[in-house]
Amino acid sequence: MRSEAMAWLFSLGDIEVKVLDGGYKSYRRHILGSLDEKRKMIVLGGMTGSSKTHIIRYIKLLGQQIVDLENLANHKGSAFGALGQQSQPSTEHFANILYTEWNKLNGDLPIWVEDESRNIGSVFMPDGFYLNMQDTPAIVMVMDIKTRLPRLMEEYSSFHKESLKASVLKISRRLGGDTTSDVIEAIDKGEFSKAIEIVLHYYDKAYMFGLKKKKNANLIYVNTDTDDIEANALKVLDAAGKIKWD
């Protein structure tokens, strides 16, 4: 009733107003129900620094359907993911804007998303959507640390040392005291390559642990010895052509 009263008031000022049937709660039920629905989805996975986000965005240019989860969440998905980003939306609003993107796409064609944990920074994905991601075909980029280092150096070495150290401290309990001290010392000395390599070993172990939770039948591995976005995108698309949809 309050919403309808405000809509009437705004309409007197020649402001175009729409009132949701059933109110906002009905709208939320509709959004979460839609995001629970299973659709053809391809998850692009790979260890930190495999350029998954760049590949996802490149294959969009080639005509593929994507949902850029990290762009919607304003976060790159790791302890360092907030660096250089705008403030994150609330979890509730993230679901709203995810639905807006999801609803634009053709449900008969595959939709690409990047592999993510349940939370992207402070934002949590809707439960049904996340569970569907775990039960859908995944293409996993396999790239060694040396190949991944240059791009990570380019993306993160320009940030202030204090910001980098603050990000490291977010995962200090998982890194362990000695490892955390080694990373902080490397950052202080400007040895960013060394610092990144140490952190990558932690992220690689964490990613491999998470990968074990997925169904092996749904995993397609793509080995590459280059960080070239176009070359890797073509390899990924070739692998996607091998997916057998039910």
Buried (B, 14 or more C-beta within 10 A) or exposed (E): EEEEEEEEEEEEEEEEEEEEEEEEEEBBEBBBEBBEEEBBBBBBBBBBBBBBBBBBBBBBEEEBBBBBBBBBBBBBBBBBBBBEBEEBBEBEEBBBEBBEBBEEBEEEEBBBBBBBEEBBBBBBBBEBBBBBBBEBBBBBBEBEBEBBBEBBBEBBBEBEBEBBBBBBBEBBEEBEEEBBEBBBEBBEEEBBBBBBBBBBEBBBEBBEEEBEEBEEEBBBEBEBEEBEBEEBBBBBBEBBEEBEEE
